[in-house]
Amino acid sequence: MRYNFDISSTDDSSKTLTPTDPQLQWVPLQNHPLFSTTTTTTAAVPENLLAWDGASRVYYWDSAKQCLNRISIRLGEPDSTSVLAAFPAKALQADVPFNFVVNRISINRNGSAILLAGSADLRVMYLYGRSSTQVNTTICRTVSIGSDIYFNQNNVIRTLQISWHPYSDTHIGILSSDSVFRLFDLSLSLGQPEQEYYLQPVESGRSKKAASIRPVAFSFGGDHLWDKFSVFILFSDGAVYILCPVVPFGGEYKWDSLLEMYADAQTYSRGSSNSKSVSNSNCAISWLEATFPELGHESLEVGNLIAVTAHPYALFDASISLQGPLQKVCHGGEETHEFQAAECEGRAVSFLYNSVSKDSILITAWSGGQLQVDALADEIQPLWALDCPPRLRVDSYDRIVGVAMICESLRQNSVVRLDQSPDPTPWMGHPPPLLRLAIVDLALPKTKESGSRILMFIDPLVPERIYSIHDGGVDSIVLHFLPFTSQASGKHEIMRTPSVHSVLNTCQGDSSTQSPLSGFISLSDSFGSSWIVGLTSCNECVVLEMETWNLLIPIDIDQGKKALNIEEPKESGISTIISKELLGGPKAVLLPPSTPFLRSATADSIEGRSTLHQYMKLFNENYVEYAHKVCFELERHGPQLKKIIDDQHARLREAHQRLLKVEEKQEKLDERTGRVVQRHNILEERLKSLRKLPGVHKKPLSKAEREFKSELDMFREVELEALHSSVEALNARLKRHTHSLRSKVSGQHRPPGRKNNYEDDQISRLRSAVEKLSLVNSENTEKVKMVESALKSRDITDY
């Protein structure tokens, strides 16, 4: 559908367009001219080129024009199923040129800045600026983030995931391939991170797989006790770790929630007899009082406080511990390892945290097309590793402006079982276990690449619904069972599996031809309506209204009522041709009693005439009237009977034609059956000849051989890639260290001393470590190649 618009009139970019402005024209969002032209797509599909500010503006990144478009929208107008968009849209142009491809955009909490992320650069565009000479165009200030760390020519560190912090408008969290989580404050420094956490998921010498030290994704926690201070880290083997507490300096938090956490920590610090519990709770109290000084002021009027700001603080003699890996709650007969292997195929690719009432839900997406849904079975508590001081950066007034620390994982020996009572002593430093809710198989087609591309989003109106975006379209997953929420509401519900529905299918023709989405957002209004907006790789916009009211109502059908309701329309639908009264025949007539001499009476006599008259009257009242009624019914229902008979004849002719067609097809089926029998006989002969070949009677692989083969496949798909990324990270650190040393030496020209000798020793050690790691990597690669050649030769002999 094409729309013709008059855009000849000029528009001052400094003027604010209102919904009643005559220059604006409102069209359905899917028919907006921005999405009417087909653009050439690149080989790599972008993650998400759409963003919504939570109110009335949608942002779309135009890859062809390298600009951001701001579209004003009206939700539920003119009817509840539609979304209107304003034309023309406002174009936001960066004040610096873009020399990279943007793969993902994301807007901050208050809608003042938007993140533009790509594989070669990371920039933030502030959504305010100066007017331009072009019509409907604004020049916006755009800055680059962490260019010296991630996008330097001497670096090979890749950004794995980038996200705005939910409790700050200026903080961005970045997880990179060197196993470091960094938090940047855009209001203070664009190149130097405010906080750095070097992740050490396993103890030295205990790592069995390279995938266990390779991070994949992260997610900030929600508004539930210590979850708001937590960062969840996912590794490629499916292990989930927790960093707590992590707070952006200057972040805003609700006062009531902080009071609840503070009172909980004080209760267990005073009433517990366990020294470890008291120590952990005292650390939490001291951290809370230093980060939020308002908690320590007893005389403060708390009635006027709604939210408080976090102050910069870190314990001087302890670093945050990396809690995990989170273990699954075991049944009585299950085996207990330090980390149970995942039940899904491939490797972990994405991660999502979702807070629903009193439950914290963790969803892990795997490259094999499965979603692993878990719930935290206990509350998160902060944990520090003592005698491991962090590295602090202070200003001229001795105020903390930066923190860096090594976060090591402490070995946990406790295993939680369903058949045993929980530990009554809290604050023992145990990470919360995971309660497995479901494993959702999306039934995605198998790809020859590394795996499926899966992204997950939360419905802003119904938090129990999660949208899964993959190469084949969009699926909706609704959680019907939440353990703590159901327990708090007094409901004793059985554990129901999530419901999965296909919302949008982007496969063209067969399932092998896919057109993945390059943009996705979920919209909602204050009236309880919800929509999803998808952007295809061909620049086509799709808008769908989603059900919200009856989404979580359980389906309870009474089979007896259902059968009764089905049978009633059948009985009422049959029209009555002749009433039951007529079908029963005429009524029985009771003859009057006759006298003994009536037989001898003649018809001419008075008595005979009276008797005949009485008999004729009874006959007329019953049989003649009954005949009239039957005649009337038959005459009235005659056309209907004729219609029924004609319908029966038509159905008979149709059935006869079908029989003729079946007879015609029967001959063809007989021919095909004969050919199939001949083909079957030929295949049987070939099978007999193949059975005589050598090597056919080999035994199948044993259980140990199958396990070894699966380990080899896992090593080939995941471990080698993780080793390559580790070598790249070490090379990047070495290059950055040598580059900084050369710049210092060339700038200062100081004579060599003990410090330079010490640095040379460090460089030599790093080089030797890198050489050893490269040697181990090459040996492992040769072993894998040998195993692959052996497997190929075995497959050849089998065939």
Secondary structure by P-SEA (a helix, b strand, c coil): cbbbbbccccccccccccccccccccccccccccccccccccccccccccccccccbbbbbcccccbbbbbbbbcccccccbbbbbccbbbbbbccccccccccccccccccbbbbbccccccccccbbbbcccccbbbbbbbcccccccccccccccccccccccccccbbbbbccccbbbbbccccccccccbbbbccccccccccccccccccbbbbbccccccccbbbbbcccbbbbbbccccccbbbbbaaaaaaaaaaaaaaacccccaaaaaaaaaaaaaaaaacccccccccccccccbbbbcccccccccccccccccccccccccccccccccccccccbbbbbbcccbbbbbbbcccbbbbbbcccbbbbbbbbccbbbbbbbcccccccbbbbbbbbccccbbbbccccccccccccccbbbbbcbbbbcccccccccbbbbbbbbccccccbbbbbcccbbbbbbbcccaaaaaaaccccccccbbbbbccccccccccbbbbbcbbbbbbcccbbbbbbbbcccbbbbbbbbbcccccbbbbbcaaaaaaaaaaaaaaaccccccccccccccbbbbccccccccccccccaaaaaaaaaaaaaaaacaaaaaaaaaaaaaaaaaaaaaaaaaaaaaaaaaaaaaaaaaaaaaaaaaaaaaaaaaaaaaaaaaaaaaaccccccccccaaaaaaaaaaaaaaccaaaaaaaaaaaaaaaaaaaaaaaaaaaaaccccccaaaaaaaaaaaaaaaaaaaaaaaaaaaaaaaaaaaaaaaaaaaaac
